[in-house]
Amino acid sequence: MAESLISRVKRIISGGANAFVTALEDAAPRVVMQEAIEEVDRTYDDLRAELGRLVAQKHLANKELLAKNARHEELGQQLETALAEGREDLAEVAVAKQLDIEAQIPVLESNLVDLGDSEKELENLMAALKAKKREMEDDLVSFEQSQKDAETTTLEAGGGHSASIETARSVENATASFERAFKNATGQQLDRDGLDASALQELESLARKNRIKERLEAAKSKMQNG
């Protein structure tokens, strides 16, 4: 498997929070977020193609191993026949070929195991990309809803200046949720210029859990006060 492809997947999976914060600060956040989702689709297609090549390679490797084992067994039968006929010269040839095959079989078996591991890794990466895409699409929907809410509030207030304020607040709130999630996960403040790579992988899901927790706490507080 190409290392560059693995790196692309890891960057997408671990870079969600940074990409989202960047999108929120961009002049066209929806475009940036949509492009990020499209990159996930392209990477997934590349992974699927790589998996197809790997499966074909695994099939050929397994076929070769079976052929070597069959040939080894056949040579064993020929060896017995040669000895029975008193042809030690032919028996020696059969033994020599068996030894050559025995030297190759462990390598073929190891290669088959490696191909199987790579196949599982690709399948795991594809599953991770699917999960990441769902999260990114959820974030895009949430952002678009916040924009609609801001526009509705502006129309009700009847002021263009309020639109700018409301939009800025929605961006600020979304960014703040990531900062809180990052701090909860690492104990450190969010550094937009260099996010801690060890926390990036789970940061986006933590932000979602944080929003859910806040919503639940607000609902509980409302019920208690009501």
N, C-alpha and C positions, 0 to 999 in steps of 0.2 A: 504494500500500500504506500502511495506517495506520502512522504512526510509533510509536504506542503498542504495536502488535503486534510490531514489530521490537524495541522496547525490552524487551518481555516475554521474547522468545526469548533476547536477549543476556543478560538477567538470569539466566535459567535456566541457560544454557550456562556463564556465567562465575561463577555463584554456588554451584556445586555444593559446593565445599569448605566454605564458610561455613555452608551449610545443613546439611551433614552434622555439622559440629562442634556446631552449635546443637542438632541432633537428639540427639546423644549426651549433651548436658548437660540435655536436657529430661526432665521427669518421665515422659513417655510417648514415648520415642524412636521406637518403631516406628510410632506414629500419625503423628508429624511427618514421618517419612521416606515413609510411604505417601501422605500428603497431597501431598507434593512430587511424587511420581510421578503422582498424579492431575492435578496442575496441568500437567504435561508433556502428558498426554493431551488436556486441554482446549485448551491452546495449539496442539497439533498439529491438532485439529479446526478451530480458527479459521483456521489457516494454509491448510488444505485448502479451506475455504470461500472464502477470499481468492483462492487460486489459481484456483478455478473462475470467479470473477468476472473475474479478470484474463485468463484464456484467452478468455472470451466477448468481452471488450473488445478483445482483440488480433484476434480473428476479424472483428469489425465494422470495426476500423481498416484491416485488410488489404483487406476488401471495398470500403471507401470509396476506398482508394488505387487498386485495380484499376479501379474505376468511373471515377475521374478520368483515369487513363491511357487508358482506352478512349474516353472522351469527347474527349480531346485528339487522339487519332488520327482519330476521326470528323470533328472540326472541320477537320483537315488535309485530308481528302478533300473536304469541302464547300468549303473555300477554293479548291482546285484547280478544282472545278466552277464556282464563281462567277467566277473569273478567265477560265476558258475561255468562259463565256457573256458576258463583258464586264461583269459586275456587280461593279464595285469596291466599291460600297456594301455589298453583302452580304459581300464578301471582308473588308472592314474589320471587320464585326461578328464574323466567325469568328476573325480575328486577335485582337481584343479579348478574346474569351472564352478563347482559348488562353492569353493572357498572364495572365488571372485564375487559370486552372488551374495554370499554371507557378509562380505565386506560392504556391499552396497545397501543391503536391506535396512540396517539401522539408520542410515542417512535418509533413505526414502521414508521410513516411518517417522523420523523426526521432522522432516519437511511437511509431511501430512498433518502432523500435530500442529505445527506452526501455521499452516494454512487454515486449519480449523479454528485456532485462536484468533487469527486475523478476521475470519468470517464473523465470529461472535462479536469482535470489537466493532466491525463495520455495522452490524445489526444494532448494537448498543448506541453507536453514534447517530444512526438514522432515527432511532427512537428518541434520543435526546433532542435532535433537531426538530422533530415533530412537536415535542413538548415545548420547546423554545418558541416555535412559530405560534402555537396557541397562546402563549403568554404575551408575545409581542402584539398579536391581533387584539387580545383583551386590552392591552395598554392603549392601542390605537383607538379602540372604541371608547374607552374611558376618556381619552383626551378629546376626541370629537364631541362627546357628550358635554364635557366641561366647557368647550367652546360654544356649544348651543345654549347651555345654561347662561353663559356670560352674555350672549347676544339677547336672550330673552329678558334678562335682568336690565340690560341697557334700554331695550324698547320700552319696558315698563317704567323705567326711570326717565326716559326721554332725553338722554344726554349722551353725546358722542364721547365726552371726556370720561364718563363712567365706564364706557366699553373698554377703554384702554386700561383703566384701573382694575376692572373685573378680570380681564384677560391676564394681566400681570399677576393678579392674586392666584388665578388658577394654575399658572405656571409655577409660581412660588410655592403653592401648596403641594403640587405634584413633586417638585424637586425636594421639598422638605421631607416628604415621606421616604424618599430614598436615603436622605441623609440620616434620618432616625433609624431606618433599617440597617444601614451600614454601621452606625454607632453601636446598635444592639448586638450586631454580629461580631464586631471586632474590638469594641471599646475605644475606637478612635473616631475622630471627625473625618468626614468625607473629603478627600483630596481630589478635586476634579482634574488636576493636571497629572495625577499618577495614582489611580485607584489601586488599592491593595489587591493583587491578583488572587490571593488565596480566598478572598471574600467575594469576589465578583461572581463566582459560579452560582451562589445561592442568593445573591443580593436582590434580584428581581422578585423571586418568590417570597423572600422575607418581607419585601415592601408590600406585597399583596396581603400577606398574613397580617401585617401591621395595620393595614387599612381595614381589614375585616375585624380585627380586635377592637380598633377605635370605634367602628360602627356598632359593635355589640355592646361596648361599654356605654356608648351614648344612649342606646336603646334601653339598657338596664337602668341608667340614671333617670331617663325620662319616665319609666314605669314607677320607679321609687318615689320620684318627686310628684308624679301625677296622682 
